[in-house]
Amino acid sequence: MRIVVPVFDGFTSLDAIGPYELLRMLPGAEVVFAARSTAPVTDDAGWLTVIPSATLDATASADVLLVPGGPGASRNLGNEALLEWIRRIHATTRWTTSVCTGSLLLGAAGLLDGLTATTHWSAAGKLASFGATYTEQRVVEQPGGIITSAGVSSGIDMALRLAELAAGRVAAEAFQLAIEYDPQPPFDSGALSKASQEAKDYLAAR
Amino acid sequence: MRIVVPVFDGFTSLDAIGPYELLRMLPGAEVVFAARSTAPVTDDAGWLTVIPSATLDATASADVLLVPGGPGASRNLGNEALLEWIRRIHATTRWTTSVCTGSLLLGAAGLLDGLTATTHWSAAGKLASFGATYTEQRVVEQPGGIITSAGVSSGIDMALRLAELAAGRVAAEAFQLAIEYDPQPPFDSGALSKASQEAKDYLAAR
């Protein structure tokens, strides 16, 4: 079970690490953080630096492709080498997945044309520009093994579903217990339809 | 707002990255991933390697100390240099916090003696050996600014509460919206009291 996660400067850490923490428990899991080179890559906030484990060129196939988002994803929408790599890997996968604005990279690669998909709420319009129909669902499964998830933290929910598809429900439930994923957020502000105007204004002013 | 996260070989990635993704949005946030040296550090699964941004010796104070867990935390319970560093930093913090078995490090440093605290469900007995009273709550706030959280993913809930304490409720709600934290796990197996016997058996047999 080979899980490949492309990383690039400006990726959002939790997009990648949330689902990674579950998928790494799949039987026989091997995880590759792949990048253009093996030079260190820094996330969107600028504080976390990771060392890729392989280059894109040296990474030819995957059972699961997991594409994270972040400002770095948006900056790479015209990166034809990366898009061509995504298409090439996708041809080998059982599941091609994205978290947050990682779906824009799938879209730019032409993989979402005519499909229903999701992304971070702030990127819904952009997603539609790639021929996808945006839906507010947290996790969207489509034919061809394409699964997109909404903003940042939604990748954790997606990975639980992926774990069920790959290893069965008991395994997925065991992984949920392992990471004690029994969410109890102190507020209910995690969706555009639930957040107060004050919270939206605060975010817009940052 | 200086947030210091000690990292060590065998730390659990999501313990650190979940709360980081929220706390980094605090006004004026500066995040330091500190380690014994600035040599790369690899997580418990062995797939993610990060480059620390500072040494422990060069890190003298924090507003928030966030201690992740993982097998590497358990292996460091006798590391007197690390425990002394934790005590020294704690003397400077507004909040000293832990995720998962990071609480064992706080305990070994003597910070939890006589307090109520939490940890990953599998480490409850060990936590008690440091004079703490284990409680199954997801996030436990105690006098002196000590906040412990339960297994792995619970650090996200803790960070929302920390954000509220540090920057107010509207800010915390805005951060929740930014990471679209509107959890919808497909199963309800994230606590020992909720998981099936089959899921527990699966995990025990790994």
HADDOCK unambig.tbl for C-alpha pairs under 7 A between the chains (distance, minus, plus):
assign (segid A and resid 13 and name CA) (segid B and resid 17 and name CA) 6.82 0.50 0.50
assign (segid A and resid 14 and name CA) (segid B and resid 17 and name CA) 6.10 0.50 0.50
assign (segid A and resid 14 and name CA) (segid B and resid 18 and name CA) 6.23 0.50 0.50
assign (segid A and resid 14 and name CA) (segid B and resid 21 and name CA) 6.35 0.50 0.50
assign (segid A and resid 17 and name CA) (segid B and resid 13 and name CA) 6.82 0.50 0.50
assign (segid A and resid 17 and name CA) (segid B and resid 14 and name CA) 6.09 0.50 0.50
assign (segid A and resid 18 and name CA) (segid B and resid 14 and name CA) 6.24 0.50 0.50
assign (segid A and resid 21 and name CA) (segid B and resid 14 and name CA) 6.35 0.50 0.50
assign (segid A and resid 31 and name CA) (segid B and resid 47 and name CA) 6.02 0.50 0.50
assign (segid A and resid 32 and name CA) (segid B and resid 47 and name CA) 6.99 0.50 0.50
assign (segid A and resid 47 and name CA) (segid B and resid 31 and name CA) 6.02 0.50 0.50
assign (segid A and resid 47 and name CA) (segid B and resid 32 and name CA) 7.00 0.50 0.50
assign (segid A and resid 49 and name CA) (segid B and resid 50 and name CA) 5.67 0.50 0.50
assign (segid A and resid 49 and name CA) (segid B and resid 51 and name CA) 5.58 0.50 0.50
assign (segid A and resid 50 and name CA) (segid B and resid 49 and name CA) 5.65 0.50 0.50
assign (segid A and resid 50 and name CA) (segid B and resid 50 and name CA) 4.23 0.50 0.50
assign (segid A and resid 50 and name CA) (segid B and resid 51 and name CA) 6.03 0.50 0.50
assign (segid A and resid 51 and name CA) (segid B and resid 49 and name CA) 5.58 0.50 0.50
assign (segid A and resid 51 and name CA) (segid B and resid 50 and name CA) 6.04 0.50 0.50
assign (segid A and resid 151 and name CA) (segid B and resid 179 and name CA) 5.78 0.50 0.50
assign (segid A and resid 151 and name CA) (segid B and resid 180 and name CA) 5.03 0.50 0.50
assign (segid A and resid 152 and name CA) (segid B and resid 179 and name CA) 4.96 0.50 0.50
assign (segid A and resid 152 and name CA) (segid B and resid 180 and name CA) 6.28 0.50 0.50
assign (segid A and resid 153 and name CA) (segid B and resid 179 and name CA) 5.78 0.50 0.50
assign (segid A and resid 153 and name CA) (segid B and resid 180 and name CA) 6.16 0.50 0.50
assign (segid A and resid 153 and name CA) (segid B and resid 181 and name CA) 5.49 0.50 0.50
assign (segid A and resid 154 and name CA) (segid B and resid 181 and name CA) 6.92 0.50 0.50
assign (segid A and resid 154 and name CA) (segid B and resid 183 and name CA) 6.95 0.50 0.50
assign (segid A and resid 157 and name CA) (segid B and resid 184 and name CA) 6.28 0.50 0.50
assign (segid A and resid 157 and name CA) (segid B and resid 185 and name CA) 5.04 0.50 0.50
assign (segid A and resid 157 and name CA) (segid B and resid 186 and name CA) 6.90 0.50 0.50
assign (segid A and resid 161 and name CA) (segid B and resid 186 and name CA) 6.75 0.50 0.50
assign (segid A and resid 170 and name CA) (segid B and resid 198 and name CA) 6.54 0.50 0.50
assign (segid A and resid 170 and name CA) (segid B and resid 199 and name CA) 5.20 0.50 0.50
assign (segid A and resid 171 and name CA) (segid B and resid 199 and name CA) 6.51 0.50 0.50
assign (segid A and resid 171 and name CA) (segid B and resid 202 and name CA) 6.60 0.50 0.50
assign (segid A and resid 173 and name CA) (segid B and resid 187 and name CA) 6.70 0.50 0.50
assign (segid A and resid 173 and name CA) (segid B and resid 189 and name CA) 5.41 0.50 0.50
assign (segid A and resid 173 and name CA) (segid B and resid 199 and name CA) 5.81 0.50 0.50
assign (segid A and resid 174 and name CA) (segid B and resid 199 and name CA) 4.53 0.50 0.50
assign (segid A and resid 174 and name CA) (segid B and resid 200 and name CA) 6.22 0.50 0.50
assign (segid A and resid 174 and name CA) (segid B and resid 202 and name CA) 6.39 0.50 0.50
assign (segid A and resid 174 and name CA) (segid B and resid 203 and name CA) 5.56 0.50 0.50
assign (segid A and resid 176 and name CA) (segid B and resid 189 and name CA) 5.95 0.50 0.50
assign (segid A and resid 176 and name CA) (segid B and resid 190 and name CA) 5.06 0.50 0.50
assign (segid A and resid 177 and name CA) (segid B and resid 189 and name CA) 5.69 0.50 0.50
assign (segid A and resid 177 and name CA) (segid B and resid 190 and name CA) 4.31 0.50 0.50
assign (segid A and resid 177 and name CA) (segid B and resid 191 and name CA) 5.72 0.50 0.50
assign (segid A and resid 177 and name CA) (segid B and resid 192 and name CA) 6.89 0.50 0.50
assign (segid A and resid 177 and name CA) (segid B and resid 195 and name CA) 6.81 0.50 0.50
assign (segid A and resid 179 and name CA) (segid B and resid 151 and name CA) 5.76 0.50 0.50
assign (segid A and resid 179 and name CA) (segid B and resid 152 and name CA) 4.97 0.50 0.50
assign (segid A and resid 179 and name CA) (segid B and resid 153 and name CA) 5.77 0.50 0.50
assign (segid A and resid 180 and name CA) (segid B and resid 151 and name CA) 5.01 0.50 0.50
assign (segid A and resid 180 and name CA) (segid B and resid 152 and name CA) 6.29 0.50 0.50
assign (segid A and resid 180 and name CA) (segid B and resid 153 and name CA) 6.17 0.50 0.50
assign (segid A and resid 180 and name CA) (segid B and resid 190 and name CA) 4.61 0.50 0.50
assign (segid A and resid 180 and name CA) (segid B and resid 191 and name CA) 5.67 0.50 0.50
assign (segid A and resid 181 and name CA) (segid B and resid 153 and name CA) 5.49 0.50 0.50
assign (segid A and resid 181 and name CA) (segid B and resid 154 and name CA) 6.93 0.50 0.50
assign (segid A and resid 181 and name CA) (segid B and resid 190 and name CA) 4.39 0.50 0.50
assign (segid A and resid 182 and name CA) (segid B and resid 190 and name CA) 4.35 0.50 0.50
assign (segid A and resid 182 and name CA) (segid B and resid 191 and name CA) 6.08 0.50 0.50
assign (segid A and resid 183 and name CA) (segid B and resid 154 and name CA) 6.95 0.50 0.50
assign (segid A and resid 183 and name CA) (segid B and resid 183 and name CA) 6.65 0.50 0.50
assign (segid A and resid 184 and name CA) (segid B and resid 157 and name CA) 6.28 0.50 0.50
assign (segid A and resid 185 and name CA) (segid B and resid 157 and name CA) 5.04 0.50 0.50
assign (segid A and resid 186 and name CA) (segid B and resid 157 and name CA) 6.89 0.50 0.50
assign (segid A and resid 186 and name CA) (segid B and resid 161 and name CA) 6.77 0.50 0.50
assign (segid A and resid 187 and name CA) (segid B and resid 173 and name CA) 6.70 0.50 0.50
assign (segid A and resid 189 and name CA) (segid B and resid 173 and name CA) 5.41 0.50 0.50
assign (segid A and resid 189 and name CA) (segid B and resid 176 and name CA) 5.96 0.50 0.50
assign (segid A and resid 189 and name CA) (segid B and resid 177 and name CA) 5.69 0.50 0.50
assign (segid A and resid 190 and name CA) (segid B and resid 176 and name CA) 5.07 0.50 0.50
assign (segid A and resid 190 and name CA) (segid B and resid 177 and name CA) 4.30 0.50 0.50
assign (segid A and resid 190 and name CA) (segid B and resid 180 and name CA) 4.61 0.50 0.50
assign (segid A and resid 190 and name CA) (segid B and resid 181 and name CA) 4.41 0.50 0.50
assign (segid A and resid 190 and name CA) (segid B and resid 182 and name CA) 4.36 0.50 0.50
assign (segid A and resid 191 and name CA) (segid B and resid 177 and name CA) 5.72 0.50 0.50
assign (segid A and resid 191 and name CA) (segid B and resid 180 and name CA) 5.66 0.50 0.50
assign (segid A and resid 191 and name CA) (segid B and resid 182 and name CA) 6.06 0.50 0.50
assign (segid A and resid 192 and name CA) (segid B and resid 177 and name CA) 6.88 0.50 0.50
assign (segid A and resid 195 and name CA) (segid B and resid 177 and name CA) 6.80 0.50 0.50
assign (segid A and resid 198 and name CA) (segid B and resid 170 and name CA) 6.55 0.50 0.50
assign (segid A and resid 199 and name CA) (segid B and resid 170 and name CA) 5.21 0.50 0.50
assign (segid A and resid 199 and name CA) (segid B and resid 171 and name CA) 6.51 0.50 0.50
assign (segid A and resid 199 and name CA) (segid B and resid 173 and name CA) 5.80 0.50 0.50
assign (segid A and resid 199 and name CA) (segid B and resid 174 and name CA) 4.51 0.50 0.50
assign (segid A and resid 200 and name CA) (segid B and resid 174 and name CA) 6.22 0.50 0.50
assign (segid A and resid 202 and name CA) (segid B and resid 171 and name CA) 6.60 0.50 0.50
assign (segid A and resid 202 and name CA) (segid B and resid 174 and name CA) 6.39 0.50 0.50
assign (segid A and resid 203 and name CA) (segid B and resid 174 and name CA) 5.55 0.50 0.50
